[in-house]
Amino acid sequence: MLEETNFLILDEPTNHLDHDTREIVERALLKYQGTLLIVSHDRHFLDVLAERVLEIRDGILYDYPGNYSWFLEKREENLKISESETESSSSSRKKISKENSQSENTFKIKQELKEIKKSISQCEKKISDSESRLSEIDAALCNPDTLKNPAEIKNLMIERNELDRKIQDLYSQWENFSLKNEELNAKIKK
């Protein structure tokens, strides 16, 4: 564990990180000189770090040199080319029609996923900010100067209780968004 490595495997490395910590991890990994194998649903994270994307589709490995956005663009082009080649037969047309309706559904689900991920990110930011303020209040309540002022203690305790309730609500929202995210990802995989 203490030796330097030239190959890291990261499985969902940003799942439970707040926004600031995610940025720290991104910066550290950008400086890393070795090879990274990343499995992640965090598209922004992949876009920043990926230099090559491997896709396994229909039992075939496809190699896309470039970042995640480039991969999406090139894969779409390749899919359109292969669709146009298979349109010659009538059975292929029926299949494409079905795939198009599935693609429309997938597109809608992906749009909804994008919004859910945005909501998760916003929720994580609010949780992080609220927990930071909670730490500040706790530190203030341990300060001897604060303990000499009953009115200030009362105000800090009121704010602390409100923050506790807010954080609980935010975690509940985050959990709901995360469950919806998993549900939508499962639909896309089908």
Secondary structure, DSSP 4 states (H G I P E B T S, - for coil): --S--SEEEEESTTTT--HHHHHHHHHHHHH--SEEEEE-S-HHHHHHH-SEEEEEETTEEEEEES-HHHHHHHHHHHHHHHHHHHTTSHHHHHHHHHHHHHHHHHHHHHHHHHHHHHHHHHHHHHHHHHHHHHHHHHHHHT-HHHHT-HHHHHHHHHHHHHHHHHHHHHHHHHHHHHHHHHHHHHHHH-
